[in-house]
Amino acid sequence: MMRLTMFEAAHRRVADRLAAFEGQIEPVLVSAEGVIRLDGQTLDEDTAQPTAGWASADAFGAPGGRTLLVSCLKSGQLAWVHSGAAGVDNPVWAQLVAKGARLSTGHGQAISIAEYVISGVMQHLQRWPERRLEQAGRRWTRLPYREVMGTRWLVIGFGAIGEAVGERARALGAHVTAVRRNPAPHAAADRMAQLAELPALLPEVDVVVLAAPLTPETKRLANDGFFAAMKPRSVLVNVGRGGLVDEPALLAALGRGAPEHVVLDVFAEEPLPAESPLWTHPGVTLTAHASAFGSGQTARNDALFLENLRRYLAGEPLLYEANPADVAAQASA
């Protein structure tokens, strides 16, 4: 029987659906405060000994989330962990994979993040900050704006998030070029490209979306040379990792007008220090690493975990299983 450790709050959400696996799993519940219980008996990080773990997104940042992961690290029988996060750059994932555990990841937030990207770009193109100022001043001003129709988008990193962005941008009439290692065509993109093609692509595009993982290859990808190649009045959005962007180089580039505006949800240092000039720069819209917090992402991630649990118990391939080499590369970056 699989001894499955999970966050207590997550268990409450899916308890009725876990009934389908009765006799196959033994739930070990971890409270927000870090108390571990199995059938009313209190365990500790050494005695929990899970076979599998579900690190749901609501566990991250809570004391119980750390307890859950430490109990997985201390288990001598751990075989599989499912993460509610899409990224695998946290060193704990590399440690779990090094133990021989399989790792699958959550992508229920892809829709939320894609909507965030579209919203951020459209607010700038349609000049919503200026519209609100006119409203506040009771001025009847008609502001012309830029349409998404006919714009060219470059989405760097075309996993679940990048694909969701591509689908929505194309639905609005944009031309989408996707950058990823796999050159195979995809229905959410008009063209596929490689990182080596960026110098030729950047001068052509109106919107650049960074949705790539942080690896040695992508660290500070958006640097002086990257910004120098960008089109005047273009927009940059970063929903990948803060380390993808050289922030001093970005500030200098904003002063030159390429990009004209940036939407940032991730930063090299988080929380963003109060003294950072990004807070007050007129060319920056920023949020607190919150693009994933859409109203539907928890339910989608719960459903993904349950489907992977079914697959694992049935001996079928897992959805979004991480490549151990990719996990190691992201951890090293």
C-alpha positions as CSV (number, residue, x, y, z in Angstrom):
1,M,0.0,0.0,0.0
2,M,1.2,3.5,-0.9
3,R,1.9,5.7,2.2
4,L,1.0,9.1,0.7
5,T,1.9,12.3,2.7
6,M,-0.1,15.4,1.9
7,F,-1.1,18.8,3.3
8,E,-4.2,18.5,5.5
9,A,-6.0,21.3,3.7
10,A,-5.4,19.6,0.4
11,H,-6.7,16.4,1.7
12,R,-10.0,18.1,2.8
13,R,-10.5,19.3,-0.7
14,V,-10.1,15.9,-2.4
15,A,-11.1,13.4,0.3
16,D,-14.2,12.3,-1.5
17,R,-12.3,11.7,-4.7
18,L,-9.5,9.8,-2.8
19,A,-12.2,7.3,-1.9
20,A,-11.7,5.7,-5.3
21,F,-8.2,4.6,-4.2
22,E,-9.3,3.0,-0.9
23,G,-7.1,0.0,-0.1
24,Q,-4.3,1.4,-2.3
25,I,-3.2,4.5,-0.4
26,E,-2.6,5.3,3.3
27,P,-2.9,9.1,3.7
28,V,-0.4,10.8,6.1
29,L,-1.7,14.3,6.8
30,V,0.5,17.3,7.6
31,S,-1.1,20.3,9.3
32,A,-0.3,23.9,8.5
33,E,1.7,24.0,11.8
34,G,3.7,20.9,10.8
35,V,2.0,18.2,12.9
36,I,2.1,14.8,11.1
37,R,-0.8,12.3,11.7
38,L,-1.7,8.9,10.4
39,D,-5.0,7.5,11.5
40,G,-5.0,9.8,14.6
41,Q,-1.4,8.7,15.5
42,T,1.2,11.5,15.6
43,L,4.4,10.8,13.7
44,D,7.5,12.9,13.1
45,E,9.7,13.6,10.1
46,D,11.7,10.4,10.8
47,T,8.9,8.0,11.4
48,A,6.4,9.2,8.7
49,Q,8.4,7.3,5.9
50,P,6.1,8.1,3.0
51,T,6.2,6.2,-0.3
52,A,4.9,9.2,-2.1
53,G,4.3,12.9,-1.4
54,W,2.0,15.6,-2.7
55,A,3.5,19.1,-2.1
56,S,0.4,21.1,-3.1
57,A,0.8,24.8,-3.7
58,D,-0.9,25.7,-0.5
59,A,1.8,24.0,1.5
60,F,4.5,26.3,0.1
61,G,5.4,29.0,2.7
62,A,3.7,27.3,5.6
63,P,5.7,25.5,8.4
64,G,3.8,22.3,7.5
65,G,5.1,22.5,3.9
66,R,8.7,22.3,5.1
67,T,7.8,19.4,7.4
68,L,6.1,17.6,4.5
69,L,9.2,17.9,2.3
70,V,11.7,17.0,5.1
71,S,9.7,13.8,5.8
72,C,10.0,13.0,2.2
73,L,13.7,13.6,2.2
74,K,14.1,11.4,5.3
75,S,12.1,8.5,3.9
76,G,13.9,5.4,2.9
77,Q,11.1,4.3,0.6
78,L,10.1,7.4,-1.3
79,A,9.3,6.7,-4.9
80,W,7.3,9.6,-6.2
81,V,6.6,13.3,-5.4
82,H,4.1,15.5,-7.1
83,S,4.6,19.3,-6.8
84,G,1.9,21.9,-7.1
85,A,4.5,24.2,-8.7
86,A,5.5,24.3,-12.3
87,G,9.2,25.2,-11.7
88,V,11.8,22.8,-10.3
89,D,14.6,25.2,-9.5
90,N,14.2,24.9,-5.8
91,P,17.2,22.7,-4.6
92,V,14.8,20.4,-2.7
93,W,13.5,18.9,-5.9
94,A,17.0,18.0,-7.0
95,Q,17.6,16.4,-3.6
96,L,14.5,14.3,-3.9
97,V,15.3,13.3,-7.5
98,A,18.9,12.4,-6.3
99,K,17.2,10.0,-3.8
100,G,15.7,8.2,-6.8
101,A,12.2,9.6,-6.5
102,R,10.2,10.5,-9.7
103,L,9.0,14.1,-9.8
104,S,5.9,15.4,-11.5
105,T,4.9,19.0,-11.5
106,G,1.7,21.1,-11.5
107,H,0.5,23.2,-14.4
108,G,-2.9,24.2,-13.3
109,Q,-1.6,27.7,-13.0
110,A,-0.9,28.0,-16.8
111,I,-4.3,29.4,-17.5
112,S,-4.0,31.9,-14.7
113,I,-0.6,33.1,-15.7
114,A,-1.6,33.3,-19.4
115,E,-4.5,35.5,-18.5
116,Y,-2.2,37.7,-16.4
117,V,0.1,38.1,-19.4
118,I,-2.6,39.1,-21.8
119,S,-4.1,41.5,-19.2
120,G,-0.7,43.1,-18.5
121,V,0.1,43.7,-22.2
122,M,-3.4,45.0,-23.0
123,Q,-3.5,47.4,-20.1
124,H,-0.3,49.0,-21.5
125,L,-1.4,48.9,-25.2
126,Q,-4.8,50.3,-24.4
127,R,-3.3,53.0,-22.0
128,W,-5.4,52.1,-19.0
129,P,-3.2,53.9,-16.5
130,E,-3.7,57.1,-18.5
131,R,-7.4,56.4,-18.8
132,R,-7.7,56.2,-15.1
133,L,-5.9,59.5,-14.6
134,E,-8.3,61.2,-17.1
135,Q,-11.2,59.7,-15.2
136,A,-9.9,60.9,-11.8
137,G,-9.5,64.4,-13.3
138,R,-13.0,64.4,-14.8
139,R,-11.5,65.0,-18.3
140,W,-13.4,63.7,-21.3
141,T,-10.3,62.6,-23.2
142,R,-10.4,60.1,-26.1
143,L,-7.1,58.3,-26.1
144,P,-6.1,56.3,-29.3
145,Y,-4.5,53.0,-28.5
146,R,-2.6,50.0,-30.0
147,E,-4.5,46.8,-30.9
148,V,-3.2,43.3,-30.3
149,M,-4.5,42.4,-33.8
150,G,-1.5,42.3,-36.1
151,T,1.2,42.5,-33.4
152,R,4.0,40.0,-33.3
153,W,4.7,38.1,-30.1
154,L,7.8,36.1,-29.1
155,V,7.2,33.6,-26.3
156,I,10.4,32.3,-24.9
157,G,9.8,29.0,-23.1
158,F,6.9,27.1,-24.6
159,G,5.8,24.7,-21.9
160,A,2.3,24.7,-20.5
161,I,2.4,28.4,-19.6
162,G,3.9,29.5,-22.9
163,E,1.4,27.4,-24.8
164,A,-1.5,29.0,-22.9
165,V,-0.1,32.4,-23.7
166,G,0.3,31.6,-27.4
167,E,-3.3,30.3,-27.6
168,R,-4.7,33.5,-26.2
169,A,-2.5,35.9,-28.1
170,R,-3.3,34.1,-31.4
171,A,-7.0,34.2,-30.6
172,L,-6.7,38.0,-30.5
173,G,-5.0,38.1,-33.9
174,A,-1.4,38.2,-32.9
175,H,1.4,36.3,-34.7
176,V,3.2,34.1,-32.2
177,T,6.8,32.8,-32.5
178,A,7.6,30.2,-29.8
179,V,11.1,29.5,-28.6
180,R,11.8,26.0,-27.2
181,R,14.2,23.1,-27.6
182,N,11.7,20.9,-29.4
183,P,11.4,22.3,-33.0
184,A,8.2,20.4,-33.7
185,P,5.2,22.6,-34.8
186,H,2.6,23.5,-32.3
187,A,-1.0,24.6,-32.8
188,A,-0.5,27.6,-30.4
189,A,2.3,29.1,-32.4
190,D,2.8,30.3,-36.0
191,R,6.5,29.6,-35.9
192,M,8.9,27.6,-33.8
193,A,12.5,28.9,-33.1
194,Q,15.6,28.3,-31.0
195,L,17.4,30.5,-28.5
196,A,20.2,31.0,-31.0
197,E,17.8,32.8,-33.3
198,L,16.9,35.6,-30.7
199,P,19.2,38.3,-32.2
200,A,17.3,38.0,-35.5
201,L,13.8,37.7,-33.9
202,L,13.9,40.4,-31.3
203,P,13.9,43.4,-33.7
204,E,10.7,42.0,-35.3
205,V,8.4,41.6,-32.3
206,D,6.1,43.9,-30.4
207,V,5.8,41.7,-27.3
208,V,8.3,39.4,-25.6
209,V,7.1,37.0,-23.0
210,L,9.7,35.2,-20.8
211,A,8.1,31.9,-19.6
212,A,11.3,29.8,-19.5
213,P,12.8,28.0,-16.6
214,L,16.0,29.3,-15.1
215,T,19.0,27.2,-16.2
216,P,22.6,27.9,-16.9
217,E,21.6,28.6,-20.5
218,T,18.9,31.1,-19.7
219,K,20.4,32.8,-16.7
220,R,20.3,36.6,-17.4
221,L,19.1,35.8,-20.9
222,A,17.6,39.3,-21.1
223,N,20.8,41.3,-20.9
224,D,22.4,44.3,-22.6
225,G,22.6,42.6,-26.0
226,F,19.0,41.3,-25.7
227,F,17.6,44.7,-24.9
228,A,19.7,46.4,-27.6
229,A,18.0,44.1,-30.2
230,M,14.5,44.8,-29.0
231,K,12.1,46.8,-31.1
232,P,11.3,50.4,-30.0
233,R,8.0,50.6,-28.1
234,S,8.0,46.9,-27.5
235,V,6.7,45.3,-24.3
236,L,8.5,42.7,-22.2
237,V,6.7,40.4,-19.7
238,N,8.5,38.1,-17.3
239,V,6.5,35.3,-15.6
240,G,9.4,32.8,-15.7
241,R,12.1,33.5,-13.1
242,G,13.7,36.7,-11.9
243,G,17.1,35.4,-12.8
244,L,16.2,35.5,-16.5
245,V,16.6,39.3,-16.5
246,D,19.6,41.4,-15.8
247,E,17.8,44.1,-13.9
248,P,20.4,46.9,-14.1
249,A,20.5,46.3,-17.9
250,L,16.7,46.4,-18.0
251,L,16.6,49.8,-16.3
252,A,19.1,51.2,-18.7
253,A,17.1,49.8,-21.7
254,L,13.9,51.4,-20.4
255,G,15.7,54.7,-20.5
256,R,16.3,54.1,-24.2
257,G,12.7,53.1,-25.0
258,A,13.3,49.5,-25.9
259,P,11.4,48.0,-24.3
260,E,8.9,50.8,-23.8
261,H,7.2,49.0,-20.9
262,V,7.8,45.9,-18.8
263,V,5.4,43.7,-16.8
264,L,7.3,41.8,-14.1
265,D,6.0,39.2,-11.7
266,V,9.3,37.7,-10.7
267,F,12.6,39.2,-9.6
268,A,16.2,38.3,-8.9
269,E,15.6,39.0,-5.2
270,E,12.1,38.3,-3.6
271,P,10.5,40.0,-1.9
272,L,11.7,42.9,-4.1
273,P,13.7,45.3,-1.8
274,A,12.0,48.5,-1.0
275,E,14.9,50.5,-2.3
276,S,14.7,48.9,-5.8
277,P,14.1,51.6,-8.5
278,L,11.7,49.1,-10.2
279,W,8.9,50.1,-7.7
280,T,8.6,53.6,-9.0
281,H,9.8,53.4,-12.6
282,P,7.0,54.8,-14.9
283,G,7.9,52.1,-17.4
284,V,7.3,49.2,-15.0
285,T,4.2,47.3,-13.9
286,L,5.1,44.8,-11.2
287,T,3.3,42.3,-9.0
288,A,4.5,40.1,-6.1
289,H,5.1,36.8,-7.8
290,A,1.3,36.4,-7.9
291,S,0.4,35.7,-11.6
292,A,-0.5,32.1,-10.8
293,F,-3.1,33.0,-8.2
294,G,-6.2,32.8,-10.4
295,S,-9.5,31.5,-9.0
296,G,-9.3,28.2,-10.9
297,Q,-5.7,27.1,-10.4
298,T,-6.2,25.2,-7.2
299,A,-9.0,23.0,-8.6
300,R,-7.0,22.4,-11.8
301,N,-3.9,21.4,-9.8
302,D,-5.9,19.1,-7.5
303,A,-7.4,17.4,-10.6
304,L,-3.9,17.0,-12.1
305,F,-2.6,15.4,-8.9
306,L,-5.5,12.9,-8.8
307,E,-5.0,12.0,-12.4
308,N,-1.3,11.4,-11.8
309,L,-2.1,9.3,-8.7
310,R,-4.4,7.2,-10.8
311,R,-1.7,6.8,-13.4
312,Y,1.0,6.0,-10.9
313,L,-1.0,3.3,-9.2
314,A,-2.0,1.9,-12.6
315,G,1.6,1.9,-13.9
316,E,0.9,4.4,-16.6
317,P,3.1,7.4,-17.7
318,L,2.8,10.4,-15.5
319,L,1.7,13.8,-16.8
320,Y,4.4,16.5,-16.6
321,E,7.1,14.2,-15.2
322,A,10.3,16.2,-14.8
323,N,13.5,15.1,-16.5
324,P,16.2,14.5,-13.7
325,A,18.8,16.3,-15.9
326,D,16.6,19.3,-16.2
327,V,16.0,19.3,-12.4
328,A,19.7,19.2,-11.8
329,A,20.4,22.0,-14.3
330,Q,17.7,24.3,-12.8
331,A,18.9,23.7,-9.3
332,S,22.5,24.6,-10.3
333,A,21.3,27.9,-11.8
